[in-house]
Amino acid sequence: MSQDILAKITEIVEQNTVKNGVFKGEICVVSLIDEEGFPTMSTITPSKCDGINWITFGTYLSHNRAKRTLANKNASVCFDSNAYCVNLVGEMEVITSPDVKQDMWYDGLYGFFTGPDDPEYCVLKFTTKRYKYFNTADETEVEGTL
């Protein structure tokens, strides 16, 4: 794949992730597998990322996102707008390490949790295995693996 396309995908993911504690991007959609084997989708704010290599999200340990991740690690993450669609496919994991929870914390999570040490707060970490990018302006579509 062209380094230009990979750079564009990375830019999209980074623009839609919390920066310096402030979120100015768009929420993304996470797809997980439910207990009956069907895909389910929900919107969520990306907390941090390393380009498209990994993305983290803050969520409740007792809610479906964490439960489904613990039962089946297969997941996808989609960033979509009128200009592009980035679909990432890979694996999700639940992290409860106090150090990771502190590192991934941002002030916007105070609306849901008491702080990074809240026992209900956990981090979902998505690791990308493959990607698909579609540019609506010129209808460029590129797929690849990491």
Phi, psi and chi 1 to 4 in degrees:
 res  aa     phi    psi   chi1   chi2   chi3   chi4
   1 MET       -  148.5  177.3  179.8   83.6      -
   2 SER   -64.2  137.3  158.1      -      -      -
   3 GLN   -63.2  -28.0  -69.8  -66.2   22.7      -
   4 ASP   -64.6  -42.7  -68.6  -19.4      -      -
   5 ILE   -67.5  -43.9  -63.5  -68.5      -      -
   6 LEU   -60.7  -39.8 -174.2   56.0      -      -
   7 ALA   -64.2  -39.4      -      -      -      -
   8 LYS   -65.5  -43.7 -179.2   61.8  179.3  169.0
   9 ILE   -62.2  -44.3  -64.5  169.1      -      -
  10 THR   -60.0  -43.7  -62.8      -      -      -
  11 GLU   -60.4  -43.0  177.4 -175.3  -17.0      -
  12 ILE   -61.8  -47.5  -70.6  167.0      -      -
  13 VAL   -62.8  -46.3  171.5      -      -      -
  14 GLU   -65.2  -35.9  -70.9  176.6  -11.8      -
  15 GLN   -67.2  -24.6  -75.2  176.5  -13.0      -
  16 ASN  -104.7   25.0  -70.5  -69.6      -      -
  17 THR  -123.2  149.7  -56.9      -      -      -
  18 VAL   -56.4  132.2  172.4      -      -      -
  19 LYS  -124.7  127.6  -66.1  -80.0 -173.6  -84.7
  20 ASN    50.6   38.7  -59.2  -40.1      -      -
  21 GLY    80.9    1.0      -      -      -      -
  22 VAL  -119.2  135.7  177.5      -      -      -
  23 PHE  -107.8  118.7 -179.7   66.3      -      -
  24 LYS  -124.3    7.0  -66.4 -175.9  178.5  178.7
  25 GLY   -96.4 -152.8      -      -      -      -
  26 GLU  -109.8  148.3  -60.3  -69.6  -28.4      -
  27 ILE   -67.4  161.0   55.9  176.0      -      -
  28 CYS  -120.1  173.9   67.1      -      -      -
  29 VAL  -110.9  131.6  175.6      -      -      -
  30 VAL  -110.5  133.0  170.2      -      -      -
  31 SER  -113.2  126.6  179.8      -      -      -
  32 LEU  -126.8  167.1  -59.6  166.4      -      -
  33 ILE   -98.3  128.1  -54.2  -59.2      -      -
  34 ASP   -82.4  179.9   72.8   11.4      -      -
  35 GLU   -65.9  -15.7   46.1  -74.7  -23.4      -
  36 GLU  -100.5    4.9  -65.0  178.0   13.3      -
  37 GLY    88.6    8.9      -      -      -      -
  38 PHE   -98.7  148.3  -68.5   98.3      -      -
  39 PRO   -72.4  141.1   21.1  -26.2      -      -
  40 THR  -128.2  150.1   61.1      -      -      -
  41 MET  -127.5  146.7  -66.3 -179.3  -81.2      -
  42 SER  -149.9  153.2   60.7      -      -      -
  43 THR   -88.0  149.0   56.4      -      -      -
  44 ILE  -160.4  155.3 -167.8  167.3      -      -
  45 THR   -92.8  125.1  -58.5      -      -      -
  46 PRO   -70.0  129.1  -14.2   27.1      -      -
  47 SER   -82.1  -53.9  -61.9      -      -      -
  48 LYS  -147.1  164.0  -69.9 -167.5  177.8 -179.6
  49 CYS  -152.2  163.3   69.7      -      -      -
  50 ASP  -121.3   80.6  174.7   26.7      -      -
  51 GLY    56.2 -129.2      -      -      -      -
  52 ILE  -102.4    4.8   65.5  167.9      -      -
  53 ASN   -64.9  -47.8  -63.6  -49.9      -      -
  54 TRP  -150.9  154.1   56.6  -99.0      -      -
  55 ILE  -138.3  139.4  -55.3  166.3      -      -
  56 THR  -114.5  156.1   59.4      -      -      -
  57 PHE  -140.2  143.3  -50.6   90.7      -      -
  58 GLY   -94.4  134.6      -      -      -      -
  59 THR  -153.3  178.1 -165.3      -      -      -
  60 TYR   -84.7  133.6  -69.2   90.0      -      -
  61 LEU   -63.4  -32.6 -173.5   58.5      -      -
  62 SER   -90.9   -1.3   64.5      -      -      -
  63 HIS   -92.8  172.8  -73.9 -169.6      -      -
  64 ASN   -58.4  -37.9  -78.1  -25.7      -      -
  65 ARG   -57.5  -48.0  -73.5 -174.3 -166.6  119.2
  66 ALA   -69.1  -43.8      -      -      -      -
  67 LYS   -60.8  -44.4  -71.6  178.2 -178.8  178.6
  68 ARG   -67.1  -37.7  -70.4  174.9  176.0  155.1
  69 THR   -64.1  -41.9  -63.3      -      -      -
  70 LEU   -64.1  -31.0  -69.8  169.0      -      -
  71 ALA   -84.0  -29.9      -      -      -      -
  72 ASN  -155.0  114.2 -173.5  -32.7      -      -
  73 LYS   -77.4  -11.2   63.6 -176.1  177.6 -178.5
  74 ASN   -67.8  132.9  -65.5  -32.6      -      -
  75 ALA  -155.7  166.0      -      -      -      -
  76 SER  -141.6  156.1   72.9      -      -      -
  77 VAL  -130.2  133.9  175.2      -      -      -
  78 CYS  -127.1  129.6 -177.1      -      -      -
  79 PHE  -111.1  122.3  -64.3   87.5      -      -
  80 ASP  -136.1  139.5 -169.9   31.1      -      -
  81 SER  -149.7 -176.0   76.9      -      -      -
  82 ASN   -69.1  -19.0  -70.1  -26.3      -      -
  83 ALA   -98.1  -24.3      -      -      -      -
  84 TYR  -157.4  167.3   59.0   78.9      -      -
  85 CYS  -141.9  122.7 -179.9      -      -      -
  86 VAL  -115.8  119.0  171.6      -      -      -
  87 ASN  -116.5  120.9 -173.0   34.2      -      -
  88 LEU  -110.6  136.0  -52.3  173.6      -      -
  89 VAL  -121.0  136.2  175.8      -      -      -
  90 GLY  -178.0 -142.7      -      -      -      -
  91 GLU  -126.4  143.0  -62.9  176.6  -12.7      -
  92 MET  -112.3  146.4 -169.6   80.1   77.6      -
  93 GLU  -135.4  153.6   64.6 -177.8  -60.4      -
  94 VAL   -98.8  128.1  176.5      -      -      -
  95 ILE  -120.4  129.3  -58.5  173.7      -      -
  96 THR  -119.4    7.3   57.2      -      -      -
  97 SER   -59.2  127.5  158.6      -      -      -
  98 PRO   -56.2  -37.2  -24.5   33.6      -      -
  99 ASP   -65.7  -43.0  -69.8  -20.0      -      -
 100 VAL   -68.4  -42.5  173.0      -      -      -
 101 LYS   -59.1  -41.4  -71.7  170.0   53.9  171.9
 102 GLN   -65.6  -44.6  178.9   67.3   46.7      -
 103 ASP   -65.2  -34.3 -172.6   44.7      -      -
 104 MET   -89.6   -7.0  -63.3  -60.3  144.4      -
 105 TRP   -68.6  143.7 -177.3  -97.4      -      -
 106 TYR  -143.0  155.9   63.1   96.9      -      -
 107 ASP   -59.1  -27.2  -73.7  -13.2      -      -
 108 GLY   -60.6  -20.2      -      -      -      -
 109 LEU   -76.4  -13.7  -67.2  172.4      -      -
 110 TYR   -61.3  -21.9  -82.8  116.9      -      -
 111 GLY   -69.0  -13.8      -      -      -      -
 112 PHE  -120.7  -30.2  -55.0   95.3      -      -
 113 PHE  -131.1  159.4  -53.7  100.7      -      -
 114 THR   -77.5  -17.6   59.2      -      -      -
 115 GLY   161.4  179.9      -      -      -      -
 116 PRO   -65.1  -17.3   16.3  -24.2      -      -
 117 ASP   -93.6    4.1   58.3  -14.0      -      -
 118 ASP   -59.4  126.5 -172.6  -40.5      -      -
 119 PRO   -64.7  -19.2   17.4  -25.1      -      -
 120 GLU   -84.8  -17.2  -95.6  -61.0  -59.9      -
 121 TYR   -80.5  130.3  166.7   59.7      -      -
 122 CYS  -139.7  167.7   70.3      -      -      -
 123 VAL  -111.7  130.6  172.9      -      -      -
 124 LEU   -97.8  128.3  -63.6 -178.6      -      -
 125 LYS  -116.5  119.2 -177.8  178.7 -178.9 -176.2
 126 PHE   -99.7  129.6  174.6   81.7      -      -
 127 THR  -114.6  123.4  -57.6      -      -      -
 128 THR   -76.6  135.3  -56.4      -      -      -
 129 LYS  -109.5  -38.3  -58.1  -68.3 -178.2 -168.2
 130 ARG  -148.4  165.1   63.7 -178.8 -162.3 -109.7
 131 TYR  -144.3  160.7   52.7   84.2      -      -
 132 LYS  -141.7  132.4 -177.2  175.4 -178.3  179.4
 133 TYR  -125.0  133.3  169.6   74.7      -      -
 134 PHE  -129.6  125.0 -178.7   74.1      -      -
 135 ASN  -102.4  117.0  179.0  -41.0      -      -
 136 THR   -71.3  -26.6   56.5      -      -      -
 137 ALA   -64.8  -46.3      -      -      -      -
 138 ASP  -116.2    7.4   62.1   10.5      -      -
 139 GLU    58.9   30.8  -63.0 -172.7   -0.4      -
 140 THR   -71.6  131.2  -58.5      -      -      -
 141 GLU  -130.3  126.0 -174.6  172.4   68.6      -
 142 VAL  -133.4  135.7  177.6      -      -      -
 143 GLU  -123.4  150.6  -65.4 -176.7   51.4      -
 144 GLY  -166.9  178.0      -      -      -      -
 145 THR  -124.0  156.2   58.5      -      -      -
 146 LEU  -102.8      -  -70.1 -173.4      -      -
